[in-house]
Amino acid sequence: MRANLVIVCRDTERGQTALQEIKSKSGNSSVELMICDLASQAQIRKLAEEFKQKHTRLDVLINNAGVILTRRSVTEDGLESTFAINHLA
């Protein structure tokens, strides 16, 4: 039985490239792309709702998102960006 894989990317074009590469190299056609900017709490909540509408469960979560910023920046939610992306998302 093949896994159903959902990848989340912030950029549609780069996400589509990753999606096609995963499908090609794995031979698994059950790969889905969802778009979300993990710096936005609103987008994270929207992603969670969309995921719950499409899927009945989540068995494994691998979080590979992260940033190291050389200058302090704040998200649209008023949160420090590194903390928001690396820990809250």
Phi, psi and omega in degrees: 000129179273150178281149168270120184249131175242123175251145180242126180227156178273332184249122183299314183297312179294325178295318178297321177297314179297317180303311181295322180294317178298313179299315183295312184283331183267336186076006180264117180273355182269062179236131184236143177253131172236143184255133179198135171268111185289000174274352183249116178298324178295317179292324177297315179297320178296316177301315180299317179294316179297319179298314181296329178290328184267334189230145182271342180200166175233114183271321183220136176237123175243116181259113181244019179269141177182153178223154168231110182259136180277342177234144180295133174220161184237140179284174177298342179269000180083014180262148176297130191300313181300315179296315182298314185282314186281336186239315183282324182293000000 
